[in-house]
Amino acid sequence: MNGAERAEYRKLANTLKPIFQIGKEDIGENLIKSVDEALNKRELIKFAVLESSTLSTKDAAGTLAEALGATVIQSIGRKFVLYRKKPEEM
């Protein structure tokens, strides 16, 4: 992904509300499965990392991105955005 594409996705992410929160349970199999399903439908998802989480925002973003084959678009404060291209429909 080049800089212009990343900038466009950051622009789109500004209007999004977080649809997942990462708290004291951190990142488990259920969260990964739910995020995978959401990325198949939306491509761009915003997350919130609660203060009760033992993970930093960058650690949470990196862990989820690696587990799901996604790209971290941005990480600001306690929020981050992931992108993954929708699978081709048959």
N, C-alpha and C positions, 0 to 999 in steps of 0.2 A: 504494500500500500504506500503510495507516495504522499507527500506533504499536502498537496491540494485535496486529495480524497479525504485524508484525515481531518483537515480543516472543515470540509463540508459536513462530515459526520459530527464533528464537535458542534457546529452550528445547529444541526438538527437535534442534537441531544439537549441543547439549552431549554427546549420547551417540554422535555420529558419529565415525568415524575418517577421516582424510584418505585419499581414494582417488586423488588426483593430487598429484604433486610438481612444482614448478617449480624447475629448477636452472639450470646455466650455459647451457643451450640456450634459456632464457627461453620465450617463447610463440610457437610456430610453427603452421603449418597443421595438422599432424598432431594436436597437442594440442587445438586448437580443434575439430577434427572429432570427436575422442574425447570431449571434454567435452560437445559438442552431443548426441551419442548417449546419453551417460549422463544428461543432463538430461531427455531425452525419456522415460527410464525411471524416474528417481528424484525429480525436481523439486528436491531439496535436496542439495547436495554440498559437502563440506569439502575444502580444499586446504591444502598445506603449501608454503611458499616456503623453499627451502634457502639456506644462507649463500652458496653459490656463484653464486646468481642475481644478475644486475646490477640487477634490478627490486626496488623496495620492495614490501612486502605490499599497500599501498594501490594502487600503480601496477599491479601484476599483477591485482588484483581488478577495478579499473576497466577495464583493457584487455579482460579476458575478458568482463566484464558487457556492455560496449559491443558486442563482436564477436558475442555470442550473444543479445542482447536479454534478458539476465538482470538480476536485482537483487542487489546486495551486501547481505547480511543483517547480517554483522558482520565485523570485521577486528581480530584481537587477536594481538599479537606477530607470529609468522611464519605464522599460520594465518588463513584467511578462508573464508567460506561464501557460496555463490551459490544463488539460487532462481530457477526459471522454471517457470511452470505447464505441466503436461503438455498436449500437443496433444489436442484432442478426437478420440476414436476413432470411426471410422465403422462 
